[in-house]
Amino acid sequence: MMHKVLLSFVVSLFFTCDSWAQESRQLYAMPITFGDFRVMPDTTIESVFNIGLINGVTKQKGLSIGAISNINNRLRGIQISGITNISSGVDRGLQIAGAANVSASYMRGLQMAAYNYADTLNGSQIGLINVAQSHPRGVQVGLVNYTRDTIAHKIGLVNINPKTRIDYMAFVGTGSKINGALRFRNRSTYNIIGVGSHYMGLDSKFSGSVFYRLGQYFNVTPRLSLSGDIGYYHIETFRDEADKPERLYSLQAHLNADYQLNRYLGLYGSVGYGDTRYYAHNRHYKNGLVAQMGLTMRYHRSGSAQLPDVKRFDDGVGATYSDDGTSKHPWIAALEAAGINVLVHCFDRFVLNEEFAEVNMHTIHKNFQKGFVWDNDQFSTNLFAHPYHGNLYYNAARSNGLTFWESAPYALGGSLMWEFCGEIEPAAINDLMATTFGGICIGEITNRVSNVILNDRTRGFRRFLREFAATAVNPMRGLNRMCRGDAWRVRPDAEPYHDYRRFPIDFSVTAGARYLADDGSMFRGEWNPYVGIYLEYGDPFNERENKPYDYFSADVKIGMSANQPLINALHLMGRIWSAPVFSERRLDVEFGIYQHFNYYDSKPVKDGSSQTPYRISEAASFGPGIMMRFPQTGALTRLEQRVFLSGILLGGTKSDYYNIIDRDYNMGSGFSLKTKTHLEFRNFGRFILKSDYYRIFTWKGYEHKDLANTNPLFLNAQGDKGNASLLVINPIWEFDVKGSVSINASSGYFIRATHYHSHPDVNASTFEFRIGLTCHL
């Protein structure tokens, strides 16, 4: 079955390419996916019916069903997709998708999805978020509706147009004690959406509310306004550390007064009455007067500069490019890789006095006799620390002049040396895979990032900062530069190590706060500060730069809390090889083979249950992928769709039963499917939707073994026999504020379904929310 899926994936790629070639006079590939297709005289393709993984035609006049995505130039018919539908224009059609519908120009018909976008809407949108630039006719129905037309018909909790006034509200009250909210004022009506904590005498540690209020206001004076509204409050509370919350609701009516102090700041006061009840059996909890008082801060939108297509770290570079220039020293690289193991071993043995480091010839011989096992180290050690260790072996070779392919065996050799000679514990096959493949991925990325940082023409404190930063990113390169004297040698005529014209850089840093929910609870979780780093290196559609990792992306989330892991998310993807399938002014399509490294880690939330919110790893993974870049249309300055299918050689996921030594997770192999939809809007911001699906099979269990009489070091089990399905949905919104600064709001939904061979199955889900400021450099 899998080979049919892969074949469909590749074939549909060629099919999609030709479908957008309105100007082309050559048919690149005949469609052999399921369906009815007609090749027109101008080589475009029309279809009445098609079904497949990814469907693409020039004109769709009928039904198109895609497991992942449907793509066409013109639609008169129906698109049904599991994730996204993308069309250049919809003329009397219907788009239904699980995640997003996009019509880059006009839309005459109906869109139904979580997110809907149309440039010109002459129809209707039904979804959670609906966006249209122009809306002459039709209606939007959703939680949030946006259009530039001020008289367009909208039915939703929040309706926004360019004349909508947005206020940030912070107030205290006798209902929920501390509250934050957004208020959206239109011509005479308004909506308020907010959250509050410590609700009306309930548990002070675990209680809160989410509320929505709808009302009408009128202006008494230019500064003073009076209003009235009705509201619905959803309330959750725990009794200390109970597993499940008690849920209540409250219906409230408010009379409000607002006084604007200046252009930005105002005063807010409110009195009202509320009736609060439990959902279960409508049991009464409390009723009475409600009072609130606080401040309002008005948001004034100003035009924001469009981000440049190419971001740079440095001024005045990029005209020329020089590689490191280091001649090849393979034997020095081998000595350094071995030296890493010797240094780590000596530290473990003589400083930490670790028992596992008591190595002698007998233990080495024993390791060779026993062969490989699956070890029981903790999640972060096996699936992050070992790949990072492999990066040191790899860069020992890379910083001594060796190429990507020449450096890769050093990661393997260094890992083999450590597994058999560095410790008395049996060699671990999972360590070998994670150290080798993960080390290559991390190593090549850190090598290229150090190229971006270094500049031999600088001097003084700026030079010190560059060398320090490059060494922190790539320690082996920093060490070799110090040994050769390159770290302080100034070369005024030296070429830069990185060419920004060949390899453009998109780099951004986000700082903010993250809310991590406990078992999906809205008010039992924890807030932590975090820093996010995103880097996109190279142009994926530049066919002239096609060496391994000439294009890659890196996304790192760093937690700033002692209660959660320092690295709570790390996503790396590097292109090994690619080929352009089609490039026309209407569409660019690239097919390639990619390496993936994904790592999610969390711990049980503070003062919550014992459940780990999420734990997922994809340490060694390769597979095909396609990237599609669509033309700029209307307000869309960037529209891209990316799809990746990969085979997981080594992955990990949380176990509900396996708990031996330091391991509480299963390891195994399987596959993953990832999609990314990127929309960028002129002078507004961007919306990105990521969906990742992981399926990991644990083949080698321990159920038949005598645990009481088996040394845990030699248990040799991947974990609980079975399989786990993991779905991660990650929508990201960025709203441009000024220049390169934007407000970043994102959420992550984690859904796990684990089937066990010898234990009851477990389903779990939770979410996280992040808010912060992003600076694009």
SULGILIN-V711744 format. One line per field, one symbol per residue. ss: DSSP state (h for helix, s for strand, l for the rest). phi: phi as a letter, one per 30 degrees, with the letter a starting at -180 (. if undefined). Layout:
# SULGILIN-V711744
ss = ???
phi = ???
This chain:
# SULGILIN-V711744
ss = lhhhhhhhhhhhhhhhhhhllllllllllllllsssssslllllsssssssssssssssssssssssssssssssllssssllssssllssssssssllsssssssssssssssssssssssssssssssssssssssssssssssslllllssssssssllllsssssssssllsssssssssslllssssssssssslllllllsssssssssssssllllssssssssssssssllllllllsssssssssssssssllllsssssssssssssslhhhlsssssssssssssssslllllllllllsllllllllllllllllllhhhhhhhhhhhhhhhhhhhhhhlllhhhlllhhhhhhhhhhllslllllhhhhhhhhhhhhhhhhhhhhlllllhhhhhhhhhhhhhhhhhhllllllshhhhhhhhhhhhhhhhhhhhhhhhhllllllhhhhhhhhhhhhhhlhhhhhhhhhhllllllllllllllllllllssssssssssssslllllllsssssssssssssllllllllllllllsssssssslllllllssssssssssssssssssllssssssssssssssslllllllllllllssssssssssssssssllsllssssssssssssssssssslllllsllslssssssssssssssssslllssssssssssssssllllllllhhhllhhhlllllllsssssssssssssssssllsssssssssssssssslllllsssssssssssssssl
phi = .ddddddddddddddddddcddcdcbddaddbddkcbbcdedidccbcbabldbcbbdbcblcbbbdcacbadbbblbcbbdbbbbbdaccibbcbbdcbcbcdbdbclbcbadbbbbdbccabbbadbbbbdbbdbjbcbadbbbadddcddbbadbbbbecdccbdcbacaddcdbbbacccccebcabbbabbbhdhidedcbaabcbbbbabbbddbeccbcabacbbccbbbcchcddbddcbbbcbbbcbbbbddadccbcbbababbbcbdddihddcabldbbbaacbbdccdbdcdddddbcbcbcibjdbbbdeidddbddddddddddedddddddddccdhdddcdcbddddddddddidbcdbddedddcbddedddddeddddddcjddedddeddddddddeddcbcaddddcddddddddddddddddddddddddddadddbidddedddddddddbedddddddddiddbdcbecddddbcdddbdccbbbbbabbccdchiddbcabcbdbbcbbbccicdccddcbdeidbabbbbccdcbddbedccabbbbbddaabddabbddacbbcacbcbbbbcbabeddicddddeaabbbdbabldabbbccddbhddcabbbbbbbbccdbbbaeccbdabhccbbcclblabbbbbcbcbcdhblabbbcbbbcbcccdccbddcdddccdedcdhbdkddlabcbcbcbdbcbcdcaiccbdcbbbbccbbbcccdbbddbcbaaabbbbaccccc
